[in-house]
Each structure stands twice: as C-alpha cells, then as structure tokens.
Amino acid sequence: MHDESSLLENDPKGAESQELYGASADLQEKVLKALSENQTNVLFTLLEEEHAADIADLIRVLKSEDRHLFLETVRHQLPAEVISELDESVRDEVFEILGTSGLAVAVKDLNTDDALDLIEDLDSEQQKEILRAVPAGERAILEEGLGYPEDSAGRLMQQEVVCVPPFWTVGEAISFIRDTGDVSDSLYTIYVVDPRHHPVGEISLSTLFKHPLDTQLSDIMSTDIRLIPVMEDQEKVGHLFRHYALVSAPVIDASGRIVGMITFDDVMSVIEEEAEEDLMLMAKVSESDFYEPVLTTAHWRARWLIVILMTTLLASLVISYFEASIQQITALAFLLPVASAIGGSSGMQVVTVVVRALATNSLREKDTWRAVGKEVLVSLIIGSFFALFAGSLVSWWLHDTGLGLILALGLFFNIIWAAFAGTLIPILIHRLNLDPAISAGPILATTTDIFGFAIFLGLATLFLL
Amino acid sequence: MHDESSLLENDPKGAESQELYGASADLQEKVLKALSENQTNVLFTLLEEEHAADIADLIRVLKSEDRHLFLETVRHQLPAEVISELDESVRDEVFEILGTSGLAVAVKDLNTDDALDLIEDLDSEQQKEILRAVPAGERAILEEGLGYPEDSAGRLMQQEVVCVPPFWTVGEAISFIRDTGDVSDSLYTIYVVDPRHHPVGEISLSTLFKHPLDTQLSDIMSTDIRLIPVMEDQEKVGHLFRHYALVSAPVIDASGRIVGMITFDDVMSVIEEEAEEDLMLMAKVSESDFYEPVLTTAHWRARWLIVILMTTLLASLVISYFEASIQQITALAFLLPVASAIGGSSGMQVVTVVVRALATNSLREKDTWRAVGKEVLVSLIIGSFFALFAGSLVSWWLHDTGLGLILALGLFFNIIWAAFAGTLIPILIHRLNLDPAISAGPILATTTDIFGFAIFLGLATLFLL
C-alpha cells in the first residue's frame, strides 16, 4: 500500500510533469540510448509499459534514421494498438517495414473499426493480400466494412456488440458478458434486441449493477435509444453524439437490424476533424498539410492561389477601366486598398459565422431571412461608423473633402453588400449540397473587391472630374 | 415483444427520419398546438418523454412570444437537465422567468459540473442568492468549484466519484456501488485510492464484470492512470482525452488527493469549442456571434475592422510615397491588388497551418526551423510558378514585358516573405504565451501588403522610369 503511493509521487505522468501526454523527452532519451547500445530488451519492456498512443507519438517524432532502426528492431513486437494509433505522416513508412504479413497480424488483433481504419487507405492489391492472410470469418466482416462508403457510420462502427433478448434476467446478461471472454474495455452499454435482431432498448453497465440478479431486462431497459443508419454521414453522427452526450449508440442496416455500434472515442476524432476541416478549407489548405511533402503541399496550395490570381486580375481589369480618372487624380490609387479591404474583411466575418452556423445546424432554412436581416442591420451600424471614420481621416490626410466623401460612400455600400452577400452566398451553396467552407470565401471576396473598386472609382469619376 | 418492434418501425427517431436529432418539426407543431389550445397536460407529457437536449433545442427555436408562453406554462415542471442544456442565446431569458428559486431547485438536481456551468456566468449577487437556497453540503461543494479558474479542469469535473480501497474484493465494490443509491449513468470507471485518498489504480465496470466476486481489486486494477491536476487548462484536458481515448479520468489537487473526475461528455464540447475558437478568432468574430444581439455583434466586429483600416491606411501611405511613378505609369495602379493579394493569401495558408499545428501540439519548439525550412521550400516553388504565370499574363494583357517582369519579381519575393513571416510570427506569438489565432493573421497581412506594394512600386521606379 505504502509502496504504491510513494511510487505515485515519482510518477512522471503525475501533477508535476509538464507534458500531460505524448512521447515525453524522457521516453525519447531512453529509446535513443537503448537503440545506440543495442539493448533490445529495454525497448521491448518500454513497448509493454508505455501507452500505445505514446509509442505511436514517439515513432512520429523520431528522426528518420532512428525511426527506421527502432522499427526494424521491434517489428515483431509492435502491438497492434500502436500501429492503429500511428499518425498519417509515418503510416506508409511503417507499413513498408512491417510488410503485408506484419499488418495482417495487427489487423487480426484489432476491433473491426480500427482494423478498417488501418487498411482502408491501402491500394486494393495490398488490401487483398492482407485480407487473404486473415481468417475467413474476420475477412468477411472486414470486406463488409469496406463496402460502406468512406465517412459513413458503417466505417466508424465496430461490429463487436453485445445483444441480449428482453426476457433474460440481469444475472443471465452478466453471465453472458462474462462468458463472451474477450470483452473489450469499450463496452459501456448492452443492447436488447427482438427476434429479428432489431434493437428495442439499451442498458448501461451501471444500470445492470443497480438491479437484483433476477430482474427481467425488459423492466430496466431504456427504450429512448438513438438508432444510427449504417449509411449516415459521420459528421451527422458526431452531432448526434454531442447533442445527446452519448457514450455509444447502435448502428442499424436498412431493414432495421443491428449491425454494430459506435462509441464516443471514434466520434471524438470526427468532431475535432470536422471543426478543423472548416478552418482548413476556409484558408484553402489541406487538413494533413503540416505533414505532407513539399511538392504535395505546393501543388495543393497553388491550385487555390490560381483562383485568387484570376479573381484579382478581374479586379485589376475593373481598375483599368477607370484609367483616365486615375491619371487625373493619382490619390485614387492610394485609396484602392482601403476601398476593398474593409468590405472584404467584414464580409469574411459574416461568411465565417454563417458557415459555422450551417455546419452545426444552428441556421436552418427557415432562419435564412432572419439571419440576413440581422447581418444587414449590423452592417448598417458598421458601415455608418466606418464611412464617417475613414472618410474624415482621409479628408484630413489628403486635404480633400470630396475624396473623403466618395470613399465614405463607397465603404458604406460595400460593407452592406458584404453583409447581404456574405449571408446569402454560403446559404445558397449549402442548399446546392456543396460545402460552403470551400468556395463561399473566395466568391464573396471577389464580389467585394470588384464592387468596392467599381463603386469607389465610379463615384469619383461621376462627381470629382 | 411483437408490439415493441412494430412500435419501433413507426419510431420517428429511426432510420426513416430525416433529422437525426434536435427539436423536430413534429415536436414544434405539437407544442404550438398544445399552447394555443391551452392543453398543459400534453406539454407536461412531452417534457417527460422527450430528451432534455431536444426540449432545450425547442426552447431555442421557438419564436420569442411562444417561448415566453411555453416557459411560463411549464416553469415548475421544467427538468433540471433541460435548463442545463439550454443554449447561451436563450439562457438569460429563461433564467429571468424561472427566478432564483427556480434555478436553485435545478442546481440541487444536477451533478456539480452541470450545476457550476449553470451558475458560473451569473452575476455575483444572483450566485449568492442561489447558493443560499441550496443545502449547506451542496453549497460548500459549489463554492469550492467556483473557486477554480474558468476553463480549468476544476470547473469541468464532477465531484461525484466512486473511490474504493485496494484490499476490497469485486463483490464488495459491487455492493458499494449498489448501496450508493443514486449511481449516475455517467459511471464508467471506479478509482482505487490509498488511505490518503491518492488514486493508485482504476477499474472499468466491464473489468468488474469479468472477474469472480472474491477477486481482490488490487489484482485487477490498471495502474496506468492519467491524473489531471485540478488547475490544468481545459484545452490540454481535451487533448489528453483525445490522445488516450479516455472515457473518464480522475482529477487531483496539489497534494495528489482525488477531488473529482472528468468524463468524456464534458470533454467533447471542449474539443469542439477549441477547434471552433481558432476558426472564429482567425476571422475576428466572437464564438457566440450568431446568437448575439445586433449591437454586441457590431461592436465586437468593428473593433477588428478598425485594426484592419489602420493597417490598410499604412499600405495606402506606402503607395502615396510612389505618387510620381503612378502618375507616369497609370498601369501600376491596376496591378496593386495582384501585387498584394497573392502574397497575402499564400501567407494566410501558412499561418492557418502553423496556428493549428501549434494548437494541437504537433509543432514543438525544436521543430521550428524544420517548419520554416519546409514553408520556404514550398514558397520557392509557388513563388517561381506565380512569377512566371502572372508575369506572362500581365505582359500579354498590357503589352509591356518590363511591367510583367517587375510584377513577377515582386510576387516572387513577397510569396517567400509570406512563408517566412507566416511561420515565424505565430511561433513567436505562441512563445510569448499569447494566442496566435487572434493576431498572427492581421500582423502577417499588414507585412505582406506593405512589402508587396513597396517592392513592386520600388522596382518599377528603379527600372521603368
């Protein structure tokens, strides 16, 4: 007893450690030392003692040569969980060292959701090879899983699920769970099914504990269950889990039969990915950008910069139309950045809010005009303020009240336009079943640039020349 | 049996429904009908049958008058869980109708984490009033919780936690859980503590099931536990849960005593909030923007637009410095948007990637130069491509090879600068312990604008006049 608690006080995972998780500097040092001194036993012990997620993190942060040496040394002892936790940036490298046979061993040890996650990105030749190397029963399950669309509930779920009939007692259910043998730690809920294997209720493990052994399951089961269609999009599954704070939920096929269950840990990554995806899409970078090789990154990013170049050249064309005016009043050229930037930035604020509101289902179709109304009201206030403020500043700077007035008018109209278009563009894109996070920003920026230049230079040409 | 399954097939929550969650159109209709016909009993039944999260959602989407009427009608029957699930946009309104006494009743019914969440945003006068209305024991617990900093593990945790000594048997633990009476459904793990109440191990409920009743807990407990210091930042707690796929974890105070536990459902919202926060901060909108009143939104957004106006005026100042050159070659003015936009956009791509990598701990201090190196390499490729492409296009459009060449050079240097500054600026801000999501974007955009205009107009003045 006493021993255990004094051990705890020196525990590097405890309160006094700086890094709460991941491969600590300490762990890295130990591994590098063991590698250089060729102490394979130390490595094997570490593999057993450290959490799989930390070993996977270690593999990611090691330098390329060290990583290679480490993997070659431990390849036959690498736990399946470590392989399943690997970061995308090092997956291919590790897969190559392990080979198909090594991967097949790992696939056999994992729950179906993690096994699927491992093999789904391989090319079909490698997939077939691995599937041939796993037992027939498992193979059929994995092939079924691969049949579901990417990003569907079917890919997210594990097929391991405990189903019991409603006429069983608590005692029978407990013996059944105990006899299943390999009960995973991710078992939180058992499902009550009818003879056709349709889920009719669920019972949490804590509920099982609370009732006498002879209680009939149908008396204590909760019938308020959330069924997830196997083809459902994973983003919707994420929202469902968040909304009801679910720890797990049963997945059903088209005929209503239970085919698996999704647990909160699968969904946590989806929730983070989806919020992050919007951020990355709005800035036009790929999600895995940080780990991609230079050429891939350059290619991905350049595609979007070409779109921006084209729309900017369109804006240049608008300016060139007013060549004569600029020739007469050069100060118009100074103010071009102001004429477009404020409208563009305020429009991007609107787009960001609307895109997230659409993604989180806070903005529904019938709220459209309420949202537009609010944004236009906001823009009237912001527009008036900036017209006054920027107009006065520019009048004072260039000693030209007329120019200040024209800029003020241009800003005012452009900010209102930005609010109106910034709300409607994402909603329209969303209604076409496209993702507004990708294209709403650039489309809006193009309109605010062109509108901003055209109205500012147009008004100047009308009134100042 | 048969009845249940045929019921299921008509279940609106099942596979055939369109909305997987939230207040369905059907539910809204029922409530509006009951309100107009004054059928309070129908409302009370709905409150019992529907999930708290859906009732909370219903309250949000109802029109203001209907919401008021609904709340007045059901105020004494509104379950505490519904109040705890309320969206921020309607909280104040509901709190006003319920009054302090109504809130105190709800606070008594909730777990400490949810109760804290309810009262933490109230002003201190209201807080005191509610605390006076709850029993002394509960009051002490809540006051302790309010003592922890906002966004700390202490605010996130619930103080309800099952602790058992290591020398107990599985049977004793099960009886203890059963006798605790009000075992919440969010019990997934029990913690083994030493006499000083320091956690030394954890046992999942499924592990308890798997072992005979006379097994000693110390033989089956897992000692690989993650302790969360009570003052830890909630964002770090989120990463910890994600990294280890935890369902719950014990929270300890400075002396190592267990003071509560955090469960996955508290953390799911944190994970989503934090990823969303970065998105919102980068676009300079507040997180709750969508639900804020017009004046608050206008005020929040205008603050950032002023910064943008100022930096844009700085760019205008740079252009005005080249007045003479623009007077001679008006075409320079046409190309101003191109000279700044490509550098600015490519820089924002870099900033977004780096900000997220910092937030998710993928970019550590020692990776700094590796990251800068990669970004500069990418920018050399992108820069060369756009110099060639945009330069040729402009030469052809304006029939002026010299101008095309100058634009090409300007673009090339600005894109490389954007990569360099786009990586270093967020890293430096992060090292000052500030949040790069807020200021890195505008600072970078200012530098790319000014640098873009200065180098383009400067080179033109040197070589074309």
Interface residues (C-beta under 8 A of the other chain):
Chain A: M1 H2 E4 S5 L8 E9 D11 K13 G14 A15 L20 Y21 G22 H51 A53 D57 V61 P166 F167 I174 I177 R178 V183 S184 D185 S186 L187 Y188 D194 P195 R196 H198 P199 V200 S204 L205 S206 T207 F209 K210 T223 D224 I225 R226 L227 I228 P229 E232 K236 V237 H239 L240 F241 R242 H243 Y244 A245 V247 I252 A254 G256 F264 D265 V267 M268 S269 I271 E272 A275 E276 D278 L279 M280 M282 A283 K284 V285 D289 F290 Y291 V294 L295 T297 A298 R301 A302 W304 L305 I306 I308 L309 T312 L313 A315 S316 L317 I319 S320 E323 I326 Q327 T330 A331 L332 A333 F334 L335 L336 P337 V338 S340 A341 I342 S345 S346 M348 Q349 V351 T352 V353 R356 A357 N361 S362 L363 R364 K374 L377 V378 I381 I382 F385 F386 F389 A390 L393 W397 D449 F453
Chain B: M1 H2 E4 S5 L8 E9 D11 K13 G14 A15 L20 Y21 G22 H51 A53 D57 V61 P166 F167 I174 I177 R178 V183 S184 D185 L187 Y188 D194 P195 R196 H198 P199 V200 S204 L205 S206 T207 F209 K210 T223 D224 I225 R226 L227 I228 P229 E232 K236 V237 H239 L240 F241 R242 H243 Y244 A245 V247 I252 A254 G256 F264 D265 V267 M268 S269 I271 E272 A275 E276 D278 L279 M280 M282 A283 K284 V285 D289 F290 Y291 V294 L295 T297 A298 R301 A302 W304 L305 I306 I308 L309 T312 L313 A315 S316 L317 I319 S320 E323 I326 Q327 T330 A331 L332 A333 F334 L335 L336 P337 V338 S340 A341 I342 S345 S346 M348 Q349 V351 T352 V353 R356 A357 N361 S362 L363 R364 K374 L377 V378 I381 I382 F385 F386 F389 A390 L393 W397 D449 F453
